[in-house]
Amino acid sequence: MIPQKQSTLVTEYHYEGKGLHTGKVSHMTLKPAPENTGILFHRTDLGENAFIKPLAEYITSTSRNTTITDGKVSVLTLEHLMSALTGMGVDNVLVELDNAEVPILDGSARFYVEPLKRDGLRQQDAMREYIPLDKEIMVTDEKSGSWVKITPSEEVSYDATIDFGSNVLGIQEAHWDPSLDYATEIGYCRTFVFLHEVAYLFQNNLIKGGDVDNAIVIVEHPLPQEQFEQLKAVFNHPNISVNGNGYLNNLELHFPNECGRHKLLDLIGDVRLCGGFIKGKVSAFKPGHSINSMLTKAVRQYVQNK
């Protein structure tokens, strides 16, 4: 692998949108940052000194998203942004946010990657320092059968296999490495939810900002018409129905394995909480924010104890 210099943004980018879980509108600005800053969040609504770095030791929740907290400063659902910055090769950026949750936008990283692909990045003088790993690190969850591992390698790659026991999704595999265009191959892939989970998630104070415009909705089991009518009201979309492939008819998939690719998108974002770019091969079976965070915490602990 050719040594790389650090990079930052060439200009500022502004976003406005509701959070997937809180439903509250946030304003977010991505700004260029000096060498060796890394990714730094500033909760502007909490004061001039309300900063937090996206590191594994600050993870406080992995329930359908990744949340970090340091003292009174929290940031929710940062994984799509973190994935986009990683896939597009951004080392240093200041993220100003005036509420707790990063906007969900369309449920993918599309609106982050498009301007970065258009404008490019500003190369900086300092060399990129990769997370130093000299042995394989693997974590497993015996209950779910999930596992994630990082194997040291000069070639960077990410592989994920998902299996929800779903007749609609089946078993999906997804791959990304820097030779592939992250923006189009991974960045456009949207989050997803099973229709029968929606009521439960609402009852547990999640996906308050979810709707059919920011998620792929999978219909695994036929619902009674009365329940389906209730969900139409929740989504405020009276014309939705189920297409022949088991998805709500409001959208078309970008890829047959878009859901698998989105889980890979999440994995790339969560792994960035190791504290920087990794040099190795990341492999995962049934990844999710919980098992992903177990890996990043294990990596952080290993590096700090070296």
Beta strands, then each sheet from edge to edge (+ up, - down):
strand 1: 5-9
strand 2: 13-18
strand 3: 25-32
strand 4: 39-43
strand 5: 51-52
strand 6: 59-61
strand 7: 67-70
strand 8: 73-76
strand 9: 93-97
strand 10: 121-127
strand 11: 137-141
strand 12: 146-152
strand 13: 157-163
strand 14: 171-176
strand 15: 192-194
strand 16: 216-218
strand 17: 280-285
sheet 1: 1+ 10-
sheet 2: 2+ 3- 9+ 4+ 5-
sheet 3: 6+ 7- 8+
sheet 4: 11+ 12- 17+ 13+ 14-
sheet 5: 15+ 16+
end
